[in-house]
Amino acid sequence: MAAETSPRHLSRQELEGLLPDVTASPRAVGALQAIFVRPAENERRSVDHAELSQETGIVGDRWLTNHWQQLPNGASDPDTQVSIMNARILRAISGGDHEAMGLAGDNLIVDFDLSEDHLPAGSRLRIGGEVEIQISATPHTGCKKFVQRYGVEAQRFVNGDEGKRHHLRGLLGMIVSPGTIRVGDRVEKVA
């Protein structure tokens, strides 16, 4: 996947116009719309299924060996094994281009309500029949690469008050029940 493909950057007004669609994301049962692994820096691969492990994160992803969030002993922080982003906002800021969606760097792209009032830290998501991910309290914010790829207004929007309330930049999580997931799998909050 070419890391430098970049969509047209949306204006603040265009971004604000996306909120009604994004906030209409399903709360009961959603769907896993895309899976991306990051084997190396600035490399993304779209896959149709993935194995998730408590020890290694998503098999084929660089989380275990080269991650930005580390524990004092140098190990990758398990609270940040997986990154999850709402498909509706990502599709809009990426211009609907699947390759440009991968540039966000998030692993799991879901059509599901990720808002703070629906999925606060400690909540669990079930994907497919086996996998459960516990939502982390570690904030997920747009970095300088996010700005380069989607624009400064997109970063300000996802990190603004409304963006944070709806977790528009996404969520981070830890794998608590391992297994295999596939694009199209059900996504639901564990009661």
KAGI-V672204 format. One line per field, one symbol per residue. ss: DSSP state (A for helix, B for strand, O for the rest). phi: phi as a letter, one per 20 degrees, with the letter a starting at -180 (. if undefined). A space follows every 50 residues. Layout:
ss=???
phi=???
This chain:
ss=OOOOOOOOOOOAAAAAOOAAAAAOOOOOOBBBBBBBBOOOOOOOBBBOBB BBBOOOBBOOOOOOOOOOOBOOOOOBOAAAOBBBBBAAAAAAAOOOOAAA AAOOOOOBBBBOOOOOOOOOOOOBBBBOOOBBBBBOOOOOOOOAAAAAAA OAAAAAAAAOAAAAAOOOOOBBBBBBBOBBBBOOOBBBBOO
phi=.ffdfcfffefgfffffeggfffeggdecdbeebccddfbgmcccecebb edcfedmegneegfdbcfdcegenfffffcfcdccffffffffemmegff ffffneeddceafdfgfecfgnfcddcmedfccefeeffdcfefffffec offfffffefgffffelffocdbdfdcfqdccgnffcbfff
